[in-house]
Amino acid sequence: MNEEIKLYRNSKKTKNLLLYASAISILIAIMLLYGIGTFDGVFKIKLSIASGAILLIMLVLIFKILASIKDKSPLSQMDTNGFSGRTTPVAKAFGRIEWQDVTDLQLNKVGGDTLVAVTIDNIAKYDGRVSKFLWKLAFDEQNSKLNLMYSASEVDINAEELYELFLKYWKK
């Protein structure tokens, strides 16, 4: 029997994330307007460039969130053989990971989010799956292991419950 768990998007969490991103974008847009001199007539080049770049990134992220709201496919899947997740860019790029390659699981607080950190040993098996940039983000040179992060910010459960699910399947 191959019991499988699928975690789907929690629309309420996604809408809250969209709301926060929109509020931050409005603040950055006000900074951009101030930087180009709308309020005081003085053009501030560094502020204009920085706020413009950040606003552009935020708008791209907002449109990606809007596009993904209608996606009904699971964000995370686990079974007795392995798991996959699409909650972080690195995890999405690596795709399916086998439990036999996992050496450690931890809960890590990163910024305002708590992530499940999965340490993977058999790195040769996963080499070539992702770009060099994403590989450098995941690869720990000191230990020669991969560290992948999985978020519960958009799925139906909280980080502690996600961690417990990872532990349950890893120990099988």
ChimeraX commands (.cxc) that place a marker at each C-alpha (Angstrom):
marker #1 position 0.00,0.00,0.00 radius 0.5
marker #1 position 1.41,3.33,-1.04 radius 0.5
marker #1 position -0.37,5.94,1.09 radius 0.5
marker #1 position -0.10,9.39,-0.48 radius 0.5
marker #1 position -0.72,12.81,1.03 radius 0.5
marker #1 position -1.44,15.79,-1.21 radius 0.5
marker #1 position -1.44,19.31,0.20 radius 0.5
marker #1 position -3.41,21.90,-1.73 radius 0.5
marker #1 position -3.38,25.68,-1.76 radius 0.5
marker #1 position -5.24,27.38,1.07 radius 0.5
marker #1 position -6.98,30.24,-0.72 radius 0.5
marker #1 position -7.34,32.28,2.48 radius 0.5
marker #1 position -3.58,32.17,3.13 radius 0.5
marker #1 position -2.89,33.01,-0.51 radius 0.5
marker #1 position -5.27,35.98,-0.42 radius 0.5
marker #1 position -3.61,37.25,2.79 radius 0.5
marker #1 position -0.21,36.93,1.12 radius 0.5
marker #1 position -1.54,38.84,-1.88 radius 0.5
marker #1 position -2.95,41.53,0.40 radius 0.5
marker #1 position 0.38,41.98,2.22 radius 0.5
marker #1 position 2.31,42.09,-1.05 radius 0.5
marker #1 position -0.11,44.68,-2.45 radius 0.5
marker #1 position 0.20,46.87,0.66 radius 0.5
marker #1 position 3.99,46.76,0.48 radius 0.5
marker #1 position 3.83,47.58,-3.23 radius 0.5
marker #1 position 1.70,50.65,-2.51 radius 0.5
marker #1 position 4.26,51.86,0.03 radius 0.5
marker #1 position 7.09,51.30,-2.45 radius 0.5
marker #1 position 5.10,53.13,-5.15 radius 0.5
marker #1 position 4.78,56.11,-2.78 radius 0.5
marker #1 position 8.56,55.96,-2.23 radius 0.5
marker #1 position 9.05,55.96,-6.01 radius 0.5
marker #1 position 6.77,58.99,-6.41 radius 0.5
marker #1 position 8.72,60.78,-3.66 radius 0.5
marker #1 position 12.02,59.80,-5.29 radius 0.5
marker #1 position 11.06,61.23,-8.68 radius 0.5
marker #1 position 10.13,64.49,-7.03 radius 0.5
marker #1 position 6.34,64.42,-7.21 radius 0.5
marker #1 position 5.92,65.87,-3.71 radius 0.5
marker #1 position 8.87,68.25,-3.31 radius 0.5
marker #1 position 10.21,68.80,-6.83 radius 0.5
marker #1 position 13.65,67.28,-5.99 radius 0.5
marker #1 position 14.72,64.22,-7.98 radius 0.5
marker #1 position 16.46,61.58,-5.83 radius 0.5
marker #1 position 18.15,59.17,-8.24 radius 0.5
marker #1 position 19.21,56.43,-5.80 radius 0.5
marker #1 position 15.81,56.25,-4.14 radius 0.5
marker #1 position 14.08,56.30,-7.53 radius 0.5
marker #1 position 16.16,53.47,-8.96 radius 0.5
marker #1 position 15.97,51.30,-5.82 radius 0.5
marker #1 position 12.24,51.76,-5.27 radius 0.5
marker #1 position 11.50,51.31,-8.98 radius 0.5
marker #1 position 13.42,48.02,-9.09 radius 0.5
marker #1 position 11.79,46.71,-5.91 radius 0.5
marker #1 position 8.34,47.76,-7.15 radius 0.5
marker #1 position 8.91,45.94,-10.42 radius 0.5
marker #1 position 9.89,42.76,-8.56 radius 0.5
marker #1 position 6.88,43.06,-6.25 radius 0.5
marker #1 position 4.51,43.53,-9.20 radius 0.5
marker #1 position 5.90,40.43,-10.91 radius 0.5
marker #1 position 5.38,38.45,-7.69 radius 0.5
marker #1 position 1.83,39.77,-7.31 radius 0.5
marker #1 position 0.96,38.76,-10.88 radius 0.5
marker #1 position 2.47,35.30,-10.29 radius 0.5
marker #1 position 0.32,34.90,-7.17 radius 0.5
marker #1 position -2.76,36.03,-9.10 radius 0.5
marker #1 position -2.02,33.55,-11.88 radius 0.5
marker #1 position -1.50,30.70,-9.42 radius 0.5
marker #1 position -4.73,31.25,-7.45 radius 0.5
marker #1 position -6.80,29.24,-9.95 radius 0.5
marker #1 position -4.28,26.36,-9.99 radius 0.5
marker #1 position -5.97,23.38,-8.33 radius 0.5
marker #1 position -2.99,21.00,-8.41 radius 0.5
marker #1 position -1.30,19.99,-5.13 radius 0.5
marker #1 position 1.57,22.14,-3.85 radius 0.5
marker #1 position 3.15,19.26,-1.92 radius 0.5
marker #1 position 2.95,15.50,-2.30 radius 0.5
marker #1 position 4.32,12.77,-0.04 radius 0.5
marker #1 position 4.24,9.01,-0.17 radius 0.5
marker #1 position 6.32,6.20,1.31 radius 0.5
marker #1 position 8.94,6.44,-1.47 radius 0.5
marker #1 position 9.48,10.19,-1.75 radius 0.5
marker #1 position 8.10,13.69,-1.81 radius 0.5
marker #1 position 7.92,16.80,-3.94 radius 0.5
marker #1 position 6.85,20.36,-3.36 radius 0.5
marker #1 position 6.24,23.62,-5.18 radius 0.5
marker #1 position 6.20,25.95,-2.18 radius 0.5
marker #1 position 9.68,27.42,-2.77 radius 0.5
marker #1 position 11.51,27.98,-6.07 radius 0.5
marker #1 position 14.42,25.67,-5.16 radius 0.5
marker #1 position 12.15,22.85,-4.02 radius 0.5
marker #1 position 10.05,23.21,-7.15 radius 0.5
marker #1 position 13.13,23.04,-9.35 radius 0.5
marker #1 position 14.51,19.89,-7.70 radius 0.5
marker #1 position 11.23,18.03,-8.08 radius 0.5
marker #1 position 10.77,14.64,-6.47 radius 0.5
marker #1 position 13.17,13.61,-3.70 radius 0.5
marker #1 position 13.45,10.06,-2.35 radius 0.5
marker #1 position 13.25,9.45,1.41 radius 0.5
marker #1 position 16.32,7.21,1.35 radius 0.5
marker #1 position 18.45,10.25,0.44 radius 0.5
marker #1 position 17.20,12.39,3.34 radius 0.5
marker #1 position 19.60,12.64,6.29 radius 0.5
marker #1 position 17.96,15.32,8.45 radius 0.5
marker #1 position 14.78,17.32,8.92 radius 0.5
marker #1 position 14.51,20.59,10.85 radius 0.5
marker #1 position 12.17,23.52,11.36 radius 0.5
marker #1 position 13.90,26.80,10.47 radius 0.5
marker #1 position 12.62,30.34,10.98 radius 0.5
marker #1 position 13.54,32.39,7.91 radius 0.5
marker #1 position 12.28,35.96,7.85 radius 0.5
marker #1 position 8.58,35.87,8.66 radius 0.5
marker #1 position 8.11,32.25,7.62 radius 0.5
marker #1 position 8.89,28.93,9.28 radius 0.5
marker #1 position 10.25,26.42,6.79 radius 0.5
marker #1 position 10.87,22.69,6.90 radius 0.5
marker #1 position 14.55,22.21,6.02 radius 0.5
marker #1 position 15.36,18.88,4.40 radius 0.5
marker #1 position 19.02,17.80,4.19 radius 0.5
marker #1 position 19.85,15.43,1.34 radius 0.5
marker #1 position 22.99,13.35,1.11 radius 0.5
marker #1 position 23.14,11.56,-2.27 radius 0.5
marker #1 position 23.92,14.74,-4.25 radius 0.5
marker #1 position 25.18,12.99,-7.40 radius 0.5
marker #1 position 21.65,11.69,-7.98 radius 0.5
marker #1 position 20.24,15.24,-8.04 radius 0.5
marker #1 position 23.10,16.95,-9.88 radius 0.5
marker #1 position 22.02,18.49,-13.17 radius 0.5
marker #1 position 18.35,18.92,-12.23 radius 0.5
marker #1 position 18.58,22.65,-11.62 radius 0.5
marker #1 position 20.47,25.71,-12.81 radius 0.5
marker #1 position 23.84,26.62,-11.29 radius 0.5
marker #1 position 22.24,29.50,-9.39 radius 0.5
marker #1 position 19.63,27.31,-7.70 radius 0.5
marker #1 position 22.25,24.62,-7.06 radius 0.5
marker #1 position 24.40,27.16,-5.21 radius 0.5
marker #1 position 21.39,28.17,-3.10 radius 0.5
marker #1 position 20.75,24.57,-2.08 radius 0.5
marker #1 position 24.29,23.16,-1.85 radius 0.5
marker #1 position 26.10,23.32,1.50 radius 0.5
marker #1 position 29.80,23.17,0.60 radius 0.5
marker #1 position 30.89,22.64,4.20 radius 0.5
marker #1 position 28.95,19.37,4.57 radius 0.5
marker #1 position 28.64,18.45,0.86 radius 0.5
marker #1 position 24.86,18.11,1.21 radius 0.5
marker #1 position 21.79,19.72,-0.28 radius 0.5
marker #1 position 19.46,21.79,1.88 radius 0.5
marker #1 position 15.95,22.22,0.50 radius 0.5
marker #1 position 13.28,24.32,2.17 radius 0.5
marker #1 position 9.54,23.69,2.10 radius 0.5
marker #1 position 7.05,26.34,3.21 radius 0.5
marker #1 position 3.60,25.95,4.70 radius 0.5
marker #1 position 2.64,29.56,3.98 radius 0.5
marker #1 position 0.29,28.68,1.12 radius 0.5
marker #1 position -0.91,25.17,2.03 radius 0.5
marker #1 position -3.75,24.00,4.27 radius 0.5
marker #1 position -1.58,23.23,7.32 radius 0.5
marker #1 position 0.88,25.14,9.50 radius 0.5
marker #1 position 4.67,24.63,9.55 radius 0.5
marker #1 position 4.69,22.36,12.62 radius 0.5
marker #1 position 2.09,20.03,11.08 radius 0.5
marker #1 position 4.05,19.96,7.81 radius 0.5
marker #1 position 7.20,19.09,9.77 radius 0.5
marker #1 position 5.36,16.27,11.55 radius 0.5
marker #1 position 4.15,14.91,8.18 radius 0.5
marker #1 position 7.71,14.96,6.85 radius 0.5
marker #1 position 8.94,13.14,9.99 radius 0.5
marker #1 position 6.16,10.54,9.78 radius 0.5
marker #1 position 6.95,9.62,6.17 radius 0.5
marker #1 position 10.73,9.80,6.64 radius 0.5
marker #1 position 10.62,7.29,9.49 radius 0.5
marker #1 position 8.58,4.74,7.46 radius 0.5
marker link #1:1,2 radius 0.2
marker link #1:2,3 radius 0.2
marker link #1:3,4 radius 0.2
marker link #1:4,5 radius 0.2
marker link #1:5,6 radius 0.2
marker link #1:6,7 radius 0.2
marker link #1:7,8 radius 0.2
marker link #1:8,9 radius 0.2
marker link #1:9,10 radius 0.2
marker link #1:10,11 radius 0.2
marker link #1:11,12 radius 0.2
marker link #1:12,13 radius 0.2
marker link #1:13,14 radius 0.2
marker link #1:14,15 radius 0.2
marker link #1:15,16 radius 0.2
marker link #1:16,17 radius 0.2
marker link #1:17,18 radius 0.2
marker link #1:18,19 radius 0.2
marker link #1:19,20 radius 0.2
marker link #1:20,21 radius 0.2
marker link #1:21,22 radius 0.2
marker link #1:22,23 radius 0.2
marker link #1:23,24 radius 0.2
marker link #1:24,25 radius 0.2
marker link #1:25,26 radius 0.2
marker link #1:26,27 radius 0.2
marker link #1:27,28 radius 0.2
marker link #1:28,29 radius 0.2
marker link #1:29,30 radius 0.2
marker link #1:30,31 radius 0.2
marker link #1:31,32 radius 0.2
marker link #1:32,33 radius 0.2
marker link #1:33,34 radius 0.2
marker link #1:34,35 radius 0.2
marker link #1:35,36 radius 0.2
marker link #1:36,37 radius 0.2
marker link #1:37,38 radius 0.2
marker link #1:38,39 radius 0.2
marker link #1:39,40 radius 0.2
marker link #1:40,41 radius 0.2
marker link #1:41,42 radius 0.2
marker link #1:42,43 radius 0.2
marker link #1:43,44 radius 0.2
marker link #1:44,45 radius 0.2
marker link #1:45,46 radius 0.2
marker link #1:46,47 radius 0.2
marker link #1:47,48 radius 0.2
marker link #1:48,49 radius 0.2
marker link #1:49,50 radius 0.2
marker link #1:50,51 radius 0.2
marker link #1:51,52 radius 0.2
marker link #1:52,53 radius 0.2
marker link #1:53,54 radius 0.2
marker link #1:54,55 radius 0.2
marker link #1:55,56 radius 0.2
marker link #1:56,57 radius 0.2
marker link #1:57,58 radius 0.2
marker link #1:58,59 radius 0.2
marker link #1:59,60 radius 0.2
marker link #1:60,61 radius 0.2
marker link #1:61,62 radius 0.2
marker link #1:62,63 radius 0.2
marker link #1:63,64 radius 0.2
marker link #1:64,65 radius 0.2
marker link #1:65,66 radius 0.2
marker link #1:66,67 radius 0.2
marker link #1:67,68 radius 0.2
marker link #1:68,69 radius 0.2
marker link #1:69,70 radius 0.2
marker link #1:70,71 radius 0.2
marker link #1:71,72 radius 0.2
marker link #1:72,73 radius 0.2
marker link #1:73,74 radius 0.2
marker link #1:74,75 radius 0.2
marker link #1:75,76 radius 0.2
marker link #1:76,77 radius 0.2
marker link #1:77,78 radius 0.2
marker link #1:78,79 radius 0.2
marker link #1:79,80 radius 0.2
marker link #1:80,81 radius 0.2
marker link #1:81,82 radius 0.2
marker link #1:82,83 radius 0.2
marker link #1:83,84 radius 0.2
marker link #1:84,85 radius 0.2
marker link #1:85,86 radius 0.2
marker link #1:86,87 radius 0.2
marker link #1:87,88 radius 0.2
marker link #1:88,89 radius 0.2
marker link #1:89,90 radius 0.2
marker link #1:90,91 radius 0.2
marker link #1:91,92 radius 0.2
marker link #1:92,93 radius 0.2
marker link #1:93,94 radius 0.2
marker link #1:94,95 radius 0.2
marker link #1:95,96 radius 0.2
marker link #1:96,97 radius 0.2
marker link #1:97,98 radius 0.2
marker link #1:98,99 radius 0.2
marker link #1:99,100 radius 0.2
marker link #1:100,101 radius 0.2
marker link #1:101,102 radius 0.2
marker link #1:102,103 radius 0.2
marker link #1:103,104 radius 0.2
marker link #1:104,105 radius 0.2
marker link #1:105,106 radius 0.2
marker link #1:106,107 radius 0.2
marker link #1:107,108 radius 0.2
marker link #1:108,109 radius 0.2
marker link #1:109,110 radius 0.2
marker link #1:110,111 radius 0.2
marker link #1:111,112 radius 0.2
marker link #1:112,113 radius 0.2
marker link #1:113,114 radius 0.2
marker link #1:114,115 radius 0.2
marker link #1:115,116 radius 0.2
marker link #1:116,117 radius 0.2
marker link #1:117,118 radius 0.2
marker link #1:118,119 radius 0.2
marker link #1:119,120 radius 0.2
marker link #1:120,121 radius 0.2
marker link #1:121,122 radius 0.2
marker link #1:122,123 radius 0.2
marker link #1:123,124 radius 0.2
marker link #1:124,125 radius 0.2
marker link #1:125,126 radius 0.2
marker link #1:126,127 radius 0.2
marker link #1:127,128 radius 0.2
marker link #1:128,129 radius 0.2
marker link #1:129,130 radius 0.2
marker link #1:130,131 radius 0.2
marker link #1:131,132 radius 0.2
marker link #1:132,133 radius 0.2
marker link #1:133,134 radius 0.2
marker link #1:134,135 radius 0.2
marker link #1:135,136 radius 0.2
marker link #1:136,137 radius 0.2
marker link #1:137,138 radius 0.2
marker link #1:138,139 radius 0.2
marker link #1:139,140 radius 0.2
marker link #1:140,141 radius 0.2
marker link #1:141,142 radius 0.2
marker link #1:142,143 radius 0.2
marker link #1:143,144 radius 0.2
marker link #1:144,145 radius 0.2
marker link #1:145,146 radius 0.2
marker link #1:146,147 radius 0.2
marker link #1:147,148 radius 0.2
marker link #1:148,149 radius 0.2
marker link #1:149,150 radius 0.2
marker link #1:150,151 radius 0.2
marker link #1:151,152 radius 0.2
marker link #1:152,153 radius 0.2
marker link #1:153,154 radius 0.2
marker link #1:154,155 radius 0.2
marker link #1:155,156 radius 0.2
marker link #1:156,157 radius 0.2
marker link #1:157,158 radius 0.2
marker link #1:158,159 radius 0.2
marker link #1:159,160 radius 0.2
marker link #1:160,161 radius 0.2
marker link #1:161,162 radius 0.2
marker link #1:162,163 radius 0.2
marker link #1:163,164 radius 0.2
marker link #1:164,165 radius 0.2
marker link #1:165,166 radius 0.2
marker link #1:166,167 radius 0.2
marker link #1:167,168 radius 0.2
marker link #1:168,169 radius 0.2
marker link #1:169,170 radius 0.2
marker link #1:170,171 radius 0.2
marker link #1:171,172 radius 0.2
view
